[in-house]
Amino acid sequence: MAEIHQPNLIFMDINLPGMNGFQALERLKASKTTRNIPVVALTALASARDKDHGLQLGFEFYLTKPFKVEEISVLLQRSLQ
């Protein structure tokens, strides 16, 4: 879907049906057409290990649930500049 629509930013949960968000991010980063789209993780996986893993794989930001609406606003401003 991202290859067709070319969004400016992707919000992705880590727990997805069929594959996890880490795997989905790896696919996005492997594609020439989607590798530069910033991807933000939104997840209940709040351990430091999960967060470090996600950021190392290439998530722009890693937000854990529950999060505040203000956090989304800040991320949008930073990511879309």
C-alpha positions as CSV (number, residue, x, y, z in Angstrom):
1,M,0.0,0.0,0.0
2,A,2.8,2.5,0.9
3,E,4.5,1.9,-2.5
4,I,1.3,2.8,-4.3
5,H,0.2,5.8,-2.2
6,Q,3.6,7.2,-1.2
7,P,2.5,8.7,2.2
8,N,4.6,11.4,3.9
9,L,4.6,9.5,7.2
10,I,3.5,6.0,8.4
11,F,2.2,5.2,11.9
12,M,2.6,1.4,12.5
13,D,1.6,-0.9,15.3
14,I,4.2,-3.6,16.1
15,N,1.5,-6.3,16.5
16,L,0.1,-6.8,13.0
17,P,-1.7,-9.8,11.5
18,G,0.5,-11.9,9.3
19,M,3.8,-10.2,10.2
20,N,5.0,-8.0,12.9
21,G,5.8,-4.3,12.6
22,F,9.6,-5.0,12.7
23,Q,9.3,-7.2,9.7
24,A,7.0,-4.7,7.9
25,L,9.5,-1.9,8.6
26,E,12.4,-4.0,7.1
27,R,10.3,-4.5,4.0
28,L,9.7,-0.7,3.7
29,K,13.3,0.1,4.2
30,A,14.4,-2.5,1.6
31,S,12.3,-0.9,-1.1
32,K,13.7,2.1,-3.1
33,T,10.2,3.7,-3.3
34,T,9.5,3.5,0.5
35,R,12.9,3.6,2.3
36,N,12.8,7.3,2.9
37,I,9.3,7.5,4.3
38,P,9.5,8.1,8.1
39,V,7.8,5.3,10.1
40,V,6.6,5.8,13.7
41,A,6.0,2.8,15.9
42,L,2.9,2.9,18.1
43,T,2.9,-0.1,20.4
44,A,2.3,-1.6,23.8
45,L,5.8,-3.2,23.7
46,A,7.4,-0.8,26.1
47,S,10.6,-2.6,27.1
48,A,13.9,-0.7,26.5
49,R,15.0,-3.7,24.5
50,D,12.0,-3.5,22.1
51,K,12.4,0.2,21.8
52,D,16.2,0.0,21.0
53,H,15.5,-2.8,18.5
54,G,12.9,-0.7,16.7
55,L,15.0,2.4,16.6
56,Q,18.0,0.3,15.3
57,L,15.8,-1.1,12.5
58,G,14.9,2.4,11.4
59,F,11.7,3.6,13.1
60,E,11.9,7.4,13.2
61,F,10.1,7.4,16.6
62,Y,8.9,4.7,19.0
63,L,5.8,5.6,21.0
64,T,4.4,3.3,23.6
65,K,0.7,3.0,24.5
66,P,-0.9,4.8,26.1
67,F,0.5,8.0,24.6
68,K,-0.6,11.6,24.7
69,V,-2.1,13.4,21.7
70,E,0.5,16.1,22.2
71,E,3.2,13.5,21.5
72,I,1.6,12.8,18.1
73,S,1.5,16.6,17.3
74,V,5.2,16.9,18.1
75,L,6.1,13.9,16.0
76,L,4.1,15.2,13.0
77,Q,5.9,18.5,13.2
78,R,9.3,16.9,13.4
79,S,8.7,14.3,10.7
80,L,7.1,16.5,8.1
81,Q,9.6,19.4,8.2
